[in-house]
Structures are given as structure tokens and as C-alpha cells.
């Protein structure tokens, strides 16, 4: 696991280029810390809740049946082996509170709290297929999370899930590193002196090339604005509800509201997939503990077994056809 000390040393060295440098101006805010976005609130609005802001009574009715299993409803009819019941989800204390409102979804625009997919896009995506329908010809056909590459908390926008909500932010002069809990993805953000400099910057010129795209930011008052682009061609899965194409651009805004909270706003534009640019708001709070190792073994064991089983099934089908 990468520690905060190692990240700070690496970022400081990158910022100075190994040479003595003038002391940079003090940034308007320091985002450094271990944060969590664990809440019952998720990206899209559930059918049980109608508006963006819900009443305390509506929140209580939604939260109460989920508290028995840390924010989730068990589904024994479909989860026949009891996987969900045997796991320990981390969904925080309840629905998120932002600006005094109890929020039903992170998406604030469109007003229905849902991703504005273009007609037919989801149906054509391999991510929307059932487990028995997804391609098994190559490892690249499989989901990024199945290959231990990228999931919630890695690429922008930063999303929460039942098992990966903790992020470590390490800020150094001219840089911000965001270390995600799952698979230990570290996103490196170069902080430019101004919006104009950021717009003209090519993060790849600094030798930075990430599977989650390139990120460059600037300070707008006390808010750090981060522009993200350059996802790999094709589709990159961020979670079960969201994936983005190589044409996507995500703008993030990090505002430190106090010692224990960061307001996180984001805007997603992807003309290949969505009918409009859409926006979300989230709140990070201080995590109670440290970030510990999340050991992903799907890529070590699950993926080889999936591909092996597919090859055997193909062989059996070919043998049957030849008889």
C-alpha cells in the first residue's frame, strides 16, 4: 500500500524536477486527508424517492429497513448463495446531507436524478448484458473491475459503493494525488497557476499517462477545479450504472467547507453517450480510520477461470458439431 509519506515525497520531487525551486504561493485550501463518501445516497435516484431533497419522514422510511444490513436490502430470492449477507458493506450513516437538504441522489441535473443516456446506448453496451451474455473471447472484453483495473473512487467522477468509499487526498505544491481504496488507484492532478494555463496544458507532456485519463486543475478562489479527459478509446466502466467513452470530459470542483467536510461537485459531458451534460453534488467527510489494503484477486483467479471455462465450452460445442 502506498503511504502518505511516499506520495508526498514523490509529488514534491515531481514538482521540483530534482532542482531547487522558488517557494510557490500558498494554496487557498488544503485538501489533504483521509476522506469517505460512504452514504446510502448513490449516483442515481432510487424509485422509492421522488425528489432531489426528501423530508425527514421520507428519509426515515427509506433508511429504516436498510439499517439491518448497513444500508442495503438483502435479496435472498436472487442471491441464492447468500453472498450479500456474508459481506460487510460500508454505506455510511444514512442518506447524505448537503446544504441542509437530505439528498436522494448525487445527480442534481437532470431533475429526475437519472443518467440521460441516448436511446439504445445501454442496450448496445457489453456492460448492460447479463453475466452469461458478456463476451469471453479476450480479457479486454471483461469489465475493468473484474480485471482489478478501475472501479468506484478511481476515475472522475468519484463515486461511492458498498465496498470502496475511502480516498486519501495528498496535496503538495502544484500537485494533488487522489488514492482510491479499491485496487489502490492513484490519480495525479497537476495544478496549474490559472484556468488559462490549465486549458493550454497537455498533462501527457509531463510524462503522465493514466488508465483513468489525464487531470489538470486550477484554483478558483477557495475551490480546486479539475478538468479530466483522455480516457482510453472505447468504454471505461466506472460502476455498474456508469461508463464513459474516450470522448468524455469531467469537470470536478473540490471546496473545503470546514475541518471535516469537502463539497464535491462534478459535471459530465460525453456526446457519444448522453443527450445532455449532467451534473452532480456529493459530500466527503473525514474517515474515522486509516486506508487499509484492498486485495483484489478477481484478476488473479476469477478471470483465468472465466476464460478457461469459455474455451472448454467452445471446445465441447465444436466437438458436438463435428459428430
Secondary structure by P-SEA (a helix, b strand, c coil): cccaaaaaaaaaaaaacccccccccccccccccbbbcccccccccccccccccccaaaaaaaccccccccccccccccccccccccbbbbbccccccccccccccccccccccccccccccccccccccccccccccccccccccccccccccccccccccccccbbbbbbcccbbbbbbcccbbbbbbbbcccaaaaaaccccccccccccbbbbbbbcccbbbbbbcccccccccccccccccccbbbbbbbbbccccbbbbbbbbbbcccccccccbbbbbcccccccccccccccccaaaaaaaaaaaaaaaaaaaaac
